[in-house]
Amino acid sequence: MHLERLEVAPGVHEWALAEAVLKTLYDTLGCRRVDRLVLGLGELQAIDRDVFLFALKTLAEEMGGIGRVEVREVEARFRCRRCGYEWTLKGAGLGEEEREAIHFVPEAVHVYLSCPRCGSHDFEVVSGRGLAIIDVEGEGCRVQE
């Protein structure tokens, strides 16, 4: 089964986020067993990956367990609303201090970045926020239309 993109709200604590993912899998998608799970974790998402995976595995034990979990980083991309230019966080030339601030408060990206082409601070985050269920394999799982 392949899911194009099922969004889970960004900015949630690791344990609550793990619980939301499992609730989505078991309640919304009707999974009775999850053998394989692929998640997309936004580069700007401020969670500890190890704590999140531990929480996911621990909470899943109460529901019959969870098989292999793969977490893919989703690159942060930005688009200027003024000139339409797109760029990535990696290409923004930020120092370690600025990257750390953005990691803990992703909304701070608007303080530290401006469009490399025109200098505008009016830009949108195109990708790299939140957590998405990309793919799930298991018994009973179904895609919601």
C-alpha positions as CSV (number, residue, x, y, z in Angstrom):
1,M,0.0,0.0,0.0
2,H,1.4,3.4,-0.9
3,L,0.2,6.7,0.6
4,E,0.9,9.9,-1.4
5,R,1.2,12.0,1.7
6,L,-0.7,11.8,4.9
7,E,0.2,14.8,7.1
8,V,0.6,14.6,10.9
9,A,0.7,18.0,12.6
10,P,4.1,19.5,13.2
11,G,5.5,20.8,16.5
12,V,4.1,17.9,18.7
13,H,6.3,16.4,21.4
14,E,7.9,13.1,20.4
15,W,5.7,10.8,22.5
16,A,2.5,12.6,21.5
17,L,3.6,12.5,17.9
18,A,4.3,8.8,18.0
19,E,0.9,8.3,19.6
20,A,-0.7,10.3,16.7
21,V,1.1,8.2,14.1
22,L,-0.1,5.0,15.7
23,K,-3.6,6.3,16.1
24,T,-3.6,7.2,12.4
25,L,-2.4,3.8,11.4
26,Y,-4.7,1.7,13.6
27,D,-7.8,3.9,13.9
28,T,-7.9,5.9,10.7
29,L,-6.3,3.5,8.3
30,G,-7.6,0.4,10.0
31,C,-4.3,-1.5,10.3
32,R,-4.5,-4.6,12.4
33,R,-0.7,-5.2,12.1
34,V,2.0,-2.9,10.7
35,D,5.0,-4.8,9.1
36,R,6.7,-1.8,7.4
37,L,6.3,1.9,7.9
38,V,8.0,4.7,6.0
39,L,7.9,8.2,7.5
40,G,9.0,11.5,6.1
41,L,10.5,13.8,8.7
42,G,10.9,17.4,7.8
43,E,14.4,18.9,8.1
44,L,12.8,21.8,10.1
45,Q,10.9,19.5,12.4
46,A,12.2,20.0,15.9
47,I,12.0,16.4,17.3
48,D,14.7,14.0,18.6
49,R,14.6,11.2,16.1
50,D,15.9,8.6,18.6
51,V,13.3,9.5,21.3
52,F,10.5,9.5,18.7
53,L,11.5,6.0,17.4
54,F,11.8,4.7,20.9
55,A,8.3,6.1,21.7
56,L,6.9,4.7,18.5
57,K,8.2,1.2,19.2
58,T,7.2,1.3,22.9
59,L,3.7,2.5,22.3
60,A,3.2,0.1,19.4
61,E,3.8,-2.9,21.7
62,E,0.5,-2.2,23.3
63,M,-1.1,-2.5,19.8
64,G,0.6,-5.7,18.7
65,G,3.9,-4.2,17.7
66,I,5.3,-2.6,14.7
67,G,7.7,-4.0,12.1
68,R,10.5,-2.1,10.3
69,V,10.4,1.7,10.5
70,E,12.2,3.8,8.0
71,V,12.6,7.6,8.5
72,R,13.5,9.7,5.5
73,E,14.6,13.3,5.9
74,V,12.5,15.7,3.8
75,E,14.7,18.6,2.7
76,A,13.6,22.1,3.6
77,R,12.7,24.1,0.5
78,F,11.6,27.8,0.4
79,R,9.9,29.9,-2.3
80,C,10.0,33.7,-2.4
81,R,6.6,35.2,-2.7
82,R,8.1,38.3,-4.4
83,C,10.2,36.8,-7.2
84,G,9.4,33.1,-7.1
85,Y,12.9,31.9,-6.5
86,E,13.3,28.6,-4.7
87,W,16.2,27.5,-2.5
88,T,17.1,25.0,0.2
89,L,18.3,25.4,3.8
90,K,21.6,23.7,2.9
91,G,22.3,26.4,0.3
92,A,21.4,29.3,2.7
93,G,24.9,29.6,4.2
94,L,23.7,29.7,7.8
95,G,26.1,29.3,10.7
96,E,25.7,26.6,13.4
97,E,24.0,29.0,15.9
98,E,21.3,30.0,13.4
99,R,20.7,26.4,12.3
100,E,20.4,25.4,16.0
101,A,17.9,28.2,16.6
102,I,15.8,27.1,13.6
103,H,15.9,23.5,14.7
104,F,14.4,24.4,18.1
105,V,11.9,27.0,16.8
106,P,11.3,26.3,13.0
107,E,9.3,29.5,12.7
108,A,12.6,31.4,13.3
109,V,13.6,30.6,9.8
110,H,11.9,33.8,8.7
111,V,14.3,35.8,11.0
112,Y,17.4,34.2,9.7
113,L,16.7,33.8,6.0
114,S,15.9,36.0,3.1
115,C,15.6,35.3,-0.6
116,P,19.1,34.8,-2.1
117,R,17.9,36.4,-5.3
118,C,16.0,39.5,-4.3
119,G,16.6,39.8,-0.5
120,S,12.9,39.6,0.5
121,H,11.9,38.0,3.8
122,D,8.4,37.2,2.4
123,F,8.8,33.5,1.5
124,E,7.0,30.3,2.2
125,V,8.2,27.0,3.4
126,V,7.4,24.6,0.5
127,S,8.7,21.4,2.2
128,G,10.6,20.3,5.2
129,R,8.0,20.8,8.0
130,G,6.2,18.2,10.0
131,L,6.0,14.4,9.7
132,A,4.3,12.4,7.0
133,I,3.3,8.8,6.6
134,I,4.7,8.0,3.2
135,D,4.1,4.3,3.0
136,V,2.7,1.5,5.2
137,E,2.5,-2.3,4.7
138,G,0.5,-4.5,7.0
139,E,-2.6,-6.4,7.6
140,G,-5.9,-4.5,7.0
141,C,-4.3,-1.1,6.2
142,R,-6.3,1.0,3.8
143,V,-5.9,4.4,2.2
144,Q,-8.6,7.0,3.2
145,E,-9.8,9.0,0.2
